[in-house]
Amino acid sequence: MKGYLHLADGKTFQGHLHGSLAEEGIAGEIVFFTGMTGYQEVLTDPSYKNQIIVFTYPLIGNYGINDADFESKKPHVAAVVVYEAATTAYHYEAQHSFTEYLEKWGIPVLEHIDTRELVKNIRQNGTMPAILSKDPDCKLNCDMIDCLKVKEVSTMKPETIGCGDTHIVLIDYGFKKSIADYLVKQKCLVTIVPYNYTFDQIAALQPDGVLLSNGPGDPKELFGQLPEIRKIIEHYPALGICLGHQLSALALGGDTKKMLFGHRGANQPVYDVEGNRVFMSSQNHSYAVDQNSISKTGLKVRFYNKNDQSIEGLYHEKLPLLTVQFHPEASPGPEDSTFIFGEFINTVKYKKRREVSYA
């Protein structure tokens, strides 16, 4: 069956449609991912909620879908666009093929389009609304695209996992499972709480530190949560990842801006000002902290992107806060940046020891 991808700038791409699709089509913000592997993690990353994801690597799905590498319980993308989708899985751990898995969840796949031309168009004109339809003349209605995606992916009630003497509260804006897994491996007790938990609710849990997770959408959609986030940052050692990084900057008086096409891939070079070194990172975001906005916030730049000089991480002059725009849990992606968790946990333990010694 033929399928048509209509972009907000008027461009249309025709391809072969896999899976079912409602007559009205399916709309979302169209973005692209540059990694050669890691498609299973991308599909199940809540940060991609309701987005149409274009994979730039020509063949996607050849090693199938296994039962171990999910970042959440289900895929969150609205639709998938590829040059070629593998219908057979060639890996001993595979439980489903790429197309079988997406069909199971009712997510359509558009195949055999010129993904290079499509991505060049996005790079030139930016990420934008799009609709996947069976109608060659379908009109895009931007009202079909949901707002406040965080509410759709956040947990509804607190959940505790792991065990240990270090208690971390993870605020769930759409966290990746690997983040919680990494904390558990570091012998942390982790309490996962909804995105709209107040400072008083978090304080009642008596955490040693707080992690503000990644998640989908514009950070300014969570404007109402900023006063609570500021209190949290002022009272506990905190680590912000991706959306959590942006929210931390906003809460302390900074600003964010939408990038032309964002960073999505497993090969983004980051410069560490403190360590004077470059490492590769995995990223997925459309927004960045505006460097001109942080001069009076107490925030200082710790990490830069070597490609476009955008801010990749911050620290605070007085508060035990560290934020990163990239994903230190590295799923998918390189493991160069896992040291971030070590820095955070060491800060938490140091503050805890000082509090005990003063008691």
N, C-alpha and C positions, 0 to 999 in steps of 0.2 A: 504494500500500500504506500502511496506517495504521502509525504508529510511536508509541511512548509513552516519555516522559521521566519517570522516577521519581526524586524527590529524597529524600535521607535524612530530611527533616523530614516526609515522608508525602505531599507534594504530587505530583500527576501531571498532565502536560500531553500532550495528544494532537495529532498533526500528520501531515503527509504525509512518508513516508520515501523518500529517494533513495538508491540504491546498495544493495549487499548487506549483510546483517547476520546474524551467527551466531545460532543459536537461543538461546544463553545471553546474548546481548546484549553491549554494550560499556560498561564502567564507567570512571569517572574523576572527578576533582574538577571541579565545574562553576564556570566563571568567566565574566565578561562583558567585552567590549571596546567602548569608546564612540566610536572613530574612524569617520568617514564613509568614509574610504579606507584603503588600506594592508592590505587583507585578505590579499594574497599574502605580504607580509612576515610577518604574524601567523601564517599557516598554517605557514610554514617556519622560524619562530623556535624554536630548541630549548628555550627557557624555557617553552614551552607543552606540553612533552612529556606525552602521555597525559592531557591535560585536555580536557574538553568545553567548547568555546568558544561563547558566545552573542554574536552581533553585534547591537548595539542599533540600528544604522541600518536602516531598513525594507527597503531593496533592496541586496543584496550580490551583486557579480559582474558588474555591467554593463560594466566595461571589460576583463573577462577576465583571463587569466593570460599574462604574457609570459616571455621567456627571460632577462631581465636583472635582475629584482628579487627573486630568491630570496635568502633569508638562510642557507640550507643546501641540501643536495642533495635533500632530500625533506621533505614535510610531517610535523609531529610531533604534531599534535592527535589526540585519540582520536575525536572526532566534532564536528560543527558544527550549531548551531541558529540559524535565521534566520526572519524573517517571510516574506521572499520571496527565492528564489534565482534569479538570472538564468541562463537556459540558453543564451543567445546572447551573444557578446562583441562590443561596439561600440567597438573601438579598433583602429587600424591595426597596432599592435605585438602584438596578442593572438595567441597560438598555440593556446590552448585556452579553452574556456568554464570558468567557475567549477565547474559540476557535473561536466563531463568530467574536469577535473584531479583532483578528489577521488575520482571513481569509479575513475580509473586507479590510485590508491593504496589503494583499498579503504576509504576513509573515508566513513562514512554522513553524510547531511545530513537533519536534521529541519526541515521547512518548514511554514509556515502555522500557527504557534502564536502566542499573544499574548506576544511577547517583552517588552513593557512590563511585563506582570503578572509574568512570570518574573524579570526583573531587579529589580523592586521587592521580590520575595520574597527574592532573594539579598541585596539591600542591607539588608533587615530581619533576616534570619536568618543571614547570612554565607555565604561559600563553603562547599560541603559535598560529600560524595560523591553521585554520581548514576549512573543506569544508563539507557542507551537500549536499548529492547527492542521486539520485535513483540508481546509479551505484555502485555495491559492489567493483569494481576495479578502481574507479575514482582516478586520480592523482591530487594532490594539486598543483595549480599554485599560488605562493605568489603574482604575479603581479595583481591578481584579487582583492587584498585588497587595498582599497583607502587610500591615504595619505591626509594630511591637512584637516581633518574632520571638523575643526572649521569653515572653509569657507562655508561648506555645511549647518551648523546649525545656523550661526550668522544671525542677522537681516540685511536687505539690506539698510534700511534707518532709521533715528532716529524716535523714538516714545516716547511720553510723557504720563505718567499716574499719577494719584493721585493729591493731592494738599497739600500745606503747605509752611511754611517759610524756611524749610530746603530742599535745592535742591541737590539731589544725581544723578550723572551720573553713570549709570551702563554699563560697557563695556561688550558686549555680546559675550562671547566665546562659548556659548551654555548654557545659564542660565536656571535654573529651575524657573518655574512660582512662586513657593512659596517664593523665595528670594525677588522678586519685590513686591509680596503681603504683605510680612512682613514689608517692608519699607513703603508701602502705609498705613498700619495700624498704623505705628508710625508717621503718619501725615507728610510724606515726599513727595515732588514733585520729581518724578523719570523720568529721561530721559534715555532711552535705546538706545545705539549707536552701530554701527558695530564694529567688532573686530579690524579692521585696521584704526580706527579713529586716527588722529595725535594729538599731544599735543595742537597744535594751534587750531584745530577744537574743542577740548574739552574746552580749555580756553575760546573760543568764547561763549560757553554756560553759562559761569560764575557759575560753580558749587560750592557748599560749601564742597563737598566731592566726592570721586570717589570709586566705588566698582568694582573690577576686578572679574568677575564671574568664575564659574566652566565651564568645557567644556571637550571635548574628545581629546584623542591622546597624543602624546609626546610634552611636552612644547617647546622643542628645534626646533620643526617645525615652531615655530613663532619667530625664531631668529631675523628676520628683524624688529620686533615690539619692541624689547627690549630697544633701545634708547628712543623711545617715552614713554614707560612705566616708565623708570627711571625719565624722566622729570616730568611726572604726579605725581609720588611718592614724588619727591622733592618739589612740589608746593602745593599739596593738602593732607588733611587727607585721608588715603586710607585703604580699607579693601580688602584683597585678599582671595577668597574662592576656595579651591581645585586647579584647574589649575591656577587660579589667584594667589594663594599662591606660586606655583612653578615659575610662570613668574616673580613675585616680587623678589624672591631670585635670579633668573638668571639675572634680570635687574641690580641688585646691586652688581653683581660679584660672586655670588654663583654658585653652580652646582647642577644638578639633576641626579638621576640614576634610572634605571628600577628595580622594585622589582620582586621577583621570581613569585609571583602570586597576589600581590597587596592586597588591603583591599576593600572588597565589602560586606556590610551587615549593620544591624541596631544595632549591639551590640559590637562595638569596644571601649574598655576602654581607656580613655585618662587622663593623669595626668597633672594638672594645677600647674606649678611651683609657680606662684604668689599666688594662692589661697590655695596651699597645699591640694588639694583634687582630687579625681578621679570621673569622670562622664562617662556615656555611650554616644556613638555618632554613627551617620549614616555616612557611607563612601562609596566612589566609585572611586578608582584610581589605576593606575599601576606604577606610578612614585613617587619618594620621594626626598626631598631636602637632599643632602649629608652634614652631619654635619661637616665633615672635610673641607668643602669648604667655610664656612661662617666666619672664624676667623677674617678676615680683612675687612669685609663688613659693620660692624656696626650692624649687625643682631644678635639677641640673642634668644635663645630658650625659648618659653613661655609654649609650650605643648609637651608632649611625648606620644607615644603609649605604654601602659603598657605591651603589648604582646611581641613586638619586639624592643622596645626602639627607633623606628624611629621618626623623627620630625613630630609633628602634628600642629605646629604653631610657629610663630615668631613675634618679635617686633623689633623696631629699637631704638638705643640709643638716637638719636637726632630727627629723623623724626616721625611724627604722623602716623605710619604705624603699622597695625596689620594684620597678616595673619593666616589662619587656613586651615589645610588639610581636616578636616571633614566638614559636612554640618550643620551649625547652624540653618538653616530653618527647619530641622528635618522632611522632607517628602520624603520617609518614615523614621521612626526611632523615638527615644526618644526625648523629648523636653529639655533635660538637658542643652544643649549648646546655647539656644536662647539668653542668656545674652551677647553673642558676639555682636549682633546687638545693644544692649543698650550701650555697651562700645564704639562702633564705632560712634553712633549718638551723644553721650555725648562729644566725642572728637571733632567731627565736630562743635557742637554748642559752645563749649568752645573756639575753634579757631576763630569762627565767632564773638563771643562777644569781644574777645581781639582786633580783627581788627576794630570793630566798636568803641571801646573805644580809640584806637590810632588815629582814623580818625579826 
